[in-house]
Amino acid sequence: MERVTLRIPKQQIEEVEEMVDTGQFPNRSEAIRSAVRDMLNEHDDAEPRRSNTERNWVKA
C-alpha cells in the first residue's frame, strides 16, 4: 500500500471523524479508501473497462 497526502476541507474531515466515532469505519484511512473504491466503481459502471476480478484489491 502506498501513502498519499492530500488536503481536505476541515468540515469534511470532521464529518469523516464523526463516521469513525460512530463506528461506521475503523479509522479515517479506511473511510477514505472506501470513498475512493466507490468512486472507481461508479466510474467503471459508467465506462466499463475491467472487471472486479482484474482488480485484486477490490473486496468482494
PyMOL commands that place a pseudoatom at each C-alpha (Angstrom):
pseudoatom trace, name=CA, resn=MET, resi=1, chain=A, elem=C, hetatm=0, pos=[0.000, 0.000, 0.000]
pseudoatom trace, name=CA, resn=GLU, resi=2, chain=A, elem=C, hetatm=0, pos=[1.267, 3.468, -0.796]
pseudoatom trace, name=CA, resn=ARG, resi=3, chain=A, elem=C, hetatm=0, pos=[0.893, 6.621, 1.255]
pseudoatom trace, name=CA, resn=VAL, resi=4, chain=A, elem=C, hetatm=0, pos=[-0.905, 9.592, -0.276]
pseudoatom trace, name=CA, resn=THR, resi=5, chain=A, elem=C, hetatm=0, pos=[-1.008, 13.053, 1.224]
pseudoatom trace, name=CA, resn=LEU, resi=6, chain=A, elem=C, hetatm=0, pos=[-3.999, 15.219, 0.421]
pseudoatom trace, name=CA, resn=ARG, resi=7, chain=A, elem=C, hetatm=0, pos=[-5.708, 18.326, 1.670]
pseudoatom trace, name=CA, resn=ILE, resi=8, chain=A, elem=C, hetatm=0, pos=[-9.372, 18.110, 2.601]
pseudoatom trace, name=CA, resn=PRO, resi=9, chain=A, elem=C, hetatm=0, pos=[-11.567, 20.915, 3.972]
pseudoatom trace, name=CA, resn=LYS, resi=10, chain=A, elem=C, hetatm=0, pos=[-11.903, 20.850, 7.761]
pseudoatom trace, name=CA, resn=GLN, resi=11, chain=A, elem=C, hetatm=0, pos=[-15.679, 20.332, 7.614]
pseudoatom trace, name=CA, resn=GLN, resi=12, chain=A, elem=C, hetatm=0, pos=[-15.268, 17.186, 5.515]
pseudoatom trace, name=CA, resn=ILE, resi=13, chain=A, elem=C, hetatm=0, pos=[-12.627, 15.758, 7.863]
pseudoatom trace, name=CA, resn=GLU, resi=14, chain=A, elem=C, hetatm=0, pos=[-14.927, 16.460, 10.810]
pseudoatom trace, name=CA, resn=GLU, resi=15, chain=A, elem=C, hetatm=0, pos=[-17.692, 14.514, 9.055]
pseudoatom trace, name=CA, resn=VAL, resi=16, chain=A, elem=C, hetatm=0, pos=[-15.316, 11.620, 8.398]
pseudoatom trace, name=CA, resn=GLU, resi=17, chain=A, elem=C, hetatm=0, pos=[-14.224, 11.701, 12.056]
pseudoatom trace, name=CA, resn=GLU, resi=18, chain=A, elem=C, hetatm=0, pos=[-17.879, 11.509, 13.095]
pseudoatom trace, name=CA, resn=MET, resi=19, chain=A, elem=C, hetatm=0, pos=[-18.298, 8.387, 10.947]
pseudoatom trace, name=CA, resn=VAL, resi=20, chain=A, elem=C, hetatm=0, pos=[-15.259, 6.875, 12.674]
pseudoatom trace, name=CA, resn=ASP, resi=21, chain=A, elem=C, hetatm=0, pos=[-16.558, 7.883, 16.118]
pseudoatom trace, name=CA, resn=THR, resi=22, chain=A, elem=C, hetatm=0, pos=[-19.930, 6.237, 15.429]
pseudoatom trace, name=CA, resn=GLY, resi=23, chain=A, elem=C, hetatm=0, pos=[-18.249, 3.018, 14.288]
pseudoatom trace, name=CA, resn=GLN, resi=24, chain=A, elem=C, hetatm=0, pos=[-19.090, 3.218, 10.594]
pseudoatom trace, name=CA, resn=PHE, resi=25, chain=A, elem=C, hetatm=0, pos=[-15.356, 2.944, 9.819]
pseudoatom trace, name=CA, resn=PRO, resi=26, chain=A, elem=C, hetatm=0, pos=[-12.431, 1.835, 11.963]
pseudoatom trace, name=CA, resn=ASN, resi=27, chain=A, elem=C, hetatm=0, pos=[-10.341, 4.899, 11.029]
pseudoatom trace, name=CA, resn=ARG, resi=28, chain=A, elem=C, hetatm=0, pos=[-10.095, 7.844, 8.623]
pseudoatom trace, name=CA, resn=SER, resi=29, chain=A, elem=C, hetatm=0, pos=[-7.875, 5.969, 6.192]
pseudoatom trace, name=CA, resn=GLU, resi=30, chain=A, elem=C, hetatm=0, pos=[-10.430, 3.196, 5.734]
pseudoatom trace, name=CA, resn=ALA, resi=31, chain=A, elem=C, hetatm=0, pos=[-13.228, 5.740, 5.284]
pseudoatom trace, name=CA, resn=ILE, resi=32, chain=A, elem=C, hetatm=0, pos=[-11.268, 7.496, 2.551]
pseudoatom trace, name=CA, resn=ARG, resi=33, chain=A, elem=C, hetatm=0, pos=[-10.285, 4.186, 0.898]
pseudoatom trace, name=CA, resn=SER, resi=34, chain=A, elem=C, hetatm=0, pos=[-13.965, 3.253, 0.862]
pseudoatom trace, name=CA, resn=ALA, resi=35, chain=A, elem=C, hetatm=0, pos=[-14.854, 6.556, -0.805]
pseudoatom trace, name=CA, resn=VAL, resi=36, chain=A, elem=C, hetatm=0, pos=[-12.179, 6.025, -3.453]
pseudoatom trace, name=CA, resn=ARG, resi=37, chain=A, elem=C, hetatm=0, pos=[-13.423, 2.463, -4.105]
pseudoatom trace, name=CA, resn=ASP, resi=38, chain=A, elem=C, hetatm=0, pos=[-16.976, 3.782, -4.507]
pseudoatom trace, name=CA, resn=MET, resi=39, chain=A, elem=C, hetatm=0, pos=[-15.793, 6.469, -6.914]
pseudoatom trace, name=CA, resn=LEU, resi=40, chain=A, elem=C, hetatm=0, pos=[-13.851, 3.939, -9.009]
pseudoatom trace, name=CA, resn=ASN, resi=41, chain=A, elem=C, hetatm=0, pos=[-16.810, 1.539, -9.060]
pseudoatom trace, name=CA, resn=GLU, resi=42, chain=A, elem=C, hetatm=0, pos=[-19.140, 4.326, -10.213]
pseudoatom trace, name=CA, resn=HIS, resi=43, chain=A, elem=C, hetatm=0, pos=[-16.665, 5.237, -12.915]
pseudoatom trace, name=CA, resn=ASP, resi=44, chain=A, elem=C, hetatm=0, pos=[-16.483, 1.607, -14.034]
pseudoatom trace, name=CA, resn=ASP, resi=45, chain=A, elem=C, hetatm=0, pos=[-20.284, 1.409, -14.150]
pseudoatom trace, name=CA, resn=ALA, resi=46, chain=A, elem=C, hetatm=0, pos=[-20.366, 4.445, -16.413]
pseudoatom trace, name=CA, resn=GLU, resi=47, chain=A, elem=C, hetatm=0, pos=[-17.441, 3.317, -18.560]
pseudoatom trace, name=CA, resn=PRO, resi=48, chain=A, elem=C, hetatm=0, pos=[-16.722, -0.412, -18.182]
pseudoatom trace, name=CA, resn=ARG, resi=49, chain=A, elem=C, hetatm=0, pos=[-13.039, -1.138, -18.735]
pseudoatom trace, name=CA, resn=ARG, resi=50, chain=A, elem=C, hetatm=0, pos=[-12.206, -4.011, -16.439]
pseudoatom trace, name=CA, resn=SER, resi=51, chain=A, elem=C, hetatm=0, pos=[-13.945, -6.393, -14.078]
pseudoatom trace, name=CA, resn=ASN, resi=52, chain=A, elem=C, hetatm=0, pos=[-13.531, -6.538, -10.303]
pseudoatom trace, name=CA, resn=THR, resi=53, chain=A, elem=C, hetatm=0, pos=[-11.641, -9.802, -10.703]
pseudoatom trace, name=CA, resn=GLU, resi=54, chain=A, elem=C, hetatm=0, pos=[-8.920, -7.889, -12.550]
pseudoatom trace, name=CA, resn=ARG, resi=55, chain=A, elem=C, hetatm=0, pos=[-8.524, -5.645, -9.512]
pseudoatom trace, name=CA, resn=ASN, resi=56, chain=A, elem=C, hetatm=0, pos=[-7.075, -7.823, -6.792]
pseudoatom trace, name=CA, resn=TRP, resi=57, chain=A, elem=C, hetatm=0, pos=[-7.615, -5.105, -4.167]
pseudoatom trace, name=CA, resn=VAL, resi=58, chain=A, elem=C, hetatm=0, pos=[-11.401, -4.922, -4.545]
pseudoatom trace, name=CA, resn=LYS, resi=59, chain=A, elem=C, hetatm=0, pos=[-13.280, -6.527, -1.668]
pseudoatom trace, name=CA, resn=ALA, resi=60, chain=A, elem=C, hetatm=0, pos=[-15.996, -8.865, -2.868]
for i in range(1, 60): cmd.bond("trace and resi %d" % i, "trace and resi %d" % (i + 1))
show_as sticks, trace
zoom trace
